[in-house]
Amino acid sequence: MSESKEITKQGEQKPERTSQDVVITPAVDIFENKDQILVVTDVPGVASDGVNLRFDQDQLFIEATARPIGEDINPLFREFGQVTYRRIFELAPGIDVEKITADLKAGVLTIALPKAEALKPRKIQITVG
């Protein structure tokens, strides 16, 4: 399913490579508590080496590629080919980028975005004078 076609742009002599891969916008749930924001997304068929996460200028980039099982064997019937899941989120400033973690279990990717200390709620002590 990952066939490539060659297309020549008008006025150029070099062929342009295009991909037939399917790009899907995965369903996402986002939760927040006092310490962090959790992004939970379904990416079935993706192994941990197929996930590419990036945080840049208050944007979270999620890209995950699911490859068909058994690429080294001849499939008799296939409905599920190579798929790429892609989402980009604009986040409010204040994420502690150095502490971002991600976990992939059974096709569910969970990304923990810890809040910077300055954004966490805190109790203000009142003194009596």
C-alpha positions as CSV (number, residue, x, y, z in Angstrom):
1,M,0.0,0.0,0.0
2,S,3.0,2.3,0.3
3,E,3.5,2.6,-3.5
4,S,5.0,5.7,-4.8
5,K,4.2,7.5,-8.1
6,E,6.4,9.8,-10.0
7,I,4.9,13.1,-11.2
8,T,6.8,15.6,-13.2
9,K,6.0,19.3,-12.3
10,Q,5.3,21.5,-15.3
11,G,8.6,23.2,-16.3
12,E,10.8,20.7,-14.5
13,Q,12.7,17.7,-15.7
14,K,13.1,15.9,-12.3
15,P,10.3,13.6,-11.2
16,E,8.6,14.4,-7.8
17,R,8.1,11.4,-5.5
18,T,4.6,11.2,-3.8
19,S,3.4,8.8,-1.2
20,Q,0.2,6.8,-1.2
21,D,0.3,6.4,2.7
22,V,-3.0,7.1,4.5
23,V,-2.8,10.0,7.0
24,I,-5.4,9.9,9.8
25,T,-6.3,12.4,12.5
26,P,-6.5,10.3,15.6
27,A,-9.2,10.7,18.3
28,V,-7.8,12.5,21.4
29,D,-8.9,13.0,25.0
30,I,-7.3,15.8,27.0
31,F,-7.4,15.9,30.8
32,E,-6.0,18.5,33.3
33,N,-5.2,18.4,37.0
34,K,-3.2,20.7,39.2
35,D,0.1,19.2,38.1
36,Q,-0.2,18.3,34.5
37,I,-2.1,18.0,31.2
38,L,-2.6,14.5,29.9
39,V,-3.1,13.9,26.2
40,V,-4.5,10.4,25.4
41,T,-4.8,9.3,21.8
42,D,-5.6,6.1,20.0
43,V,-2.9,4.9,17.6
44,P,-3.7,1.2,16.9
45,G,-0.9,-0.8,15.3
46,V,1.9,1.5,16.3
47,A,5.1,0.2,17.9
48,S,7.1,2.5,20.2
49,D,9.7,3.0,17.5
50,G,7.0,4.3,15.2
51,V,6.1,7.3,17.4
52,N,7.6,10.7,16.9
53,L,6.7,13.4,19.5
54,R,8.0,16.9,19.4
55,F,7.3,20.0,21.5
56,D,8.3,23.3,19.9
57,Q,7.2,26.9,20.6
58,D,4.2,25.8,22.6
59,Q,3.0,23.3,20.0
60,L,2.8,19.5,20.6
61,F,3.4,17.5,17.4
62,I,2.3,13.9,17.4
63,E,3.1,11.6,14.5
64,A,2.9,7.8,14.7
65,T,3.2,5.3,11.9
66,A,1.5,1.9,12.0
67,R,3.1,-0.7,9.7
68,P,1.4,-3.9,8.6
69,I,2.3,-7.0,10.4
70,G,4.5,-9.4,8.5
71,E,6.1,-7.2,5.9
72,D,8.5,-10.1,5.1
73,I,5.7,-12.5,4.2
74,N,3.3,-12.6,1.3
75,P,-0.2,-11.5,2.6
76,L,-3.2,-13.4,1.2
77,F,-5.6,-10.6,2.1
78,R,-4.9,-7.2,3.6
79,E,-7.3,-4.4,4.6
80,F,-4.9,-2.6,6.9
81,G,-1.8,-1.1,5.3
82,Q,0.7,1.5,6.4
83,V,-1.1,4.4,8.2
84,T,0.3,7.6,9.7
85,Y,-1.5,9.3,12.6
86,R,-0.9,13.0,12.9
87,R,-2.1,15.8,15.2
88,I,-0.7,19.2,16.3
89,F,-1.9,21.0,19.4
90,E,-1.3,24.7,20.4
91,L,-0.7,24.7,24.1
92,A,-0.7,27.6,26.6
93,P,2.8,28.6,27.7
94,G,4.0,27.1,30.9
95,I,4.7,23.5,30.1
96,D,7.9,22.1,31.8
97,V,9.4,20.7,28.5
98,E,12.2,18.9,30.2
99,K,9.7,16.7,32.2
100,I,7.4,15.6,29.3
101,T,6.9,11.9,29.3
102,A,5.0,9.5,27.0
103,D,3.7,5.9,27.4
104,L,2.4,3.6,24.7
105,K,0.3,0.6,25.8
106,A,-2.0,-1.5,23.6
107,G,-2.4,1.2,20.9
108,V,-3.0,4.0,23.4
109,L,-0.5,6.8,23.6
110,T,-0.5,8.9,26.8
111,I,1.5,12.0,26.9
112,A,2.0,13.8,30.3
113,L,2.7,17.5,30.0
114,P,3.8,18.7,33.4
115,K,3.0,22.3,34.3
116,A,5.8,24.6,35.3
117,E,5.9,25.5,39.0
118,A,4.8,29.1,38.3
119,L,1.5,27.8,36.8
120,K,0.6,25.3,39.6
121,P,-2.0,26.5,42.1
122,R,-0.6,27.3,45.5
123,K,-2.0,28.3,48.8
124,I,-1.0,31.7,50.1
125,Q,-0.1,31.9,53.8
126,I,-1.8,34.7,55.7
127,T,0.2,36.2,58.6
128,V,-1.5,38.0,61.5
129,G,0.5,41.1,62.5
